[in-house]
């Protein structure tokens, strides 16, 4: 049995694969992205085609494979 926690305020793109035991709250995931096993994504953005292998900090944008922090959401 696997467990995934996904809150109602999450925006999920097409073809997103959510690994077992992922915790996703208040975030946006781009198309073809993958929150990995035991990863927590809180109020951030996971870019399209990205694989999150570690927790994503609040208010950050991450992208790549493996996903890396690009910048904060409020930064310009």
C-alpha positions in Angstrom: 0.0 0.0 0.0 1.3 3.4 -0.9 0.4 6.8 0.5 0.3 10.2 -1.2 -1.0 13.4 0.4 -2.2 15.9 -2.1 -4.1 19.0 -0.9 -7.0 20.6 -2.8 -5.1 23.7 -3.7 -2.5 21.9 -5.9 -2.4 22.6 -9.7 -1.1 19.5 -11.5 0.0 19.6 -15.1 -0.6 16.8 -17.6 1.3 13.5 -17.4 2.6 14.2 -13.9 3.9 11.1 -12.1 3.6 11.3 -8.3 5.8 8.8 -6.5 4.7 6.9 -3.4 4.8 8.7 -0.1 4.9 12.2 -1.7 3.4 15.1 0.2 2.2 17.9 -2.0 0.5 21.1 -0.6 -0.3 24.4 -2.2 2.0 24.1 -5.2 2.0 24.0 -9.0 3.6 21.1 -10.9 4.4 21.5 -14.6 3.7 19.0 -17.3 5.7 15.7 -17.2 7.2 16.5 -13.8 7.8 14.0 -11.0 7.7 14.6 -7.3 9.9 11.7 -6.0 9.3 9.3 -3.2 9.3 10.8 0.3 9.5 14.3 -1.2 7.5 17.3 0.3 6.6 20.2 -2.0 5.1 23.1 0.0 3.8 26.2 -1.8 6.4 26.1 -4.5 6.6 25.5 -8.3 8.0 22.3 -9.8 8.9 23.1 -13.4 7.9 21.1 -16.4 9.9 17.9 -17.0 11.5 18.2 -13.5 12.2 15.4 -11.0 12.2 16.5 -7.4 14.5 14.2 -5.4 14.6 16.4 -2.3 12.1 18.6 -0.4 11.1 21.8 -2.1 11.2 24.9 0.2 8.2 27.2 0.4 8.0 30.0 -2.1 10.6 28.7 -4.4 10.7 27.7 -8.1 12.7 24.5 -8.9 13.4 22.9 -12.2 15.8 20.4 -13.9 16.6 16.8 -13.5 17.3 16.5 -10.6 15.4 19.7 -9.6 17.4 22.6 -8.4 16.3 26.0 -6.9 16.1 28.6 -9.6 14.8 31.5 -7.5 12.2 32.5 -5.0 8.6 33.2 -6.2 8.8 36.9 -5.3 12.2 37.5 -6.8 12.4 39.2 -10.2 
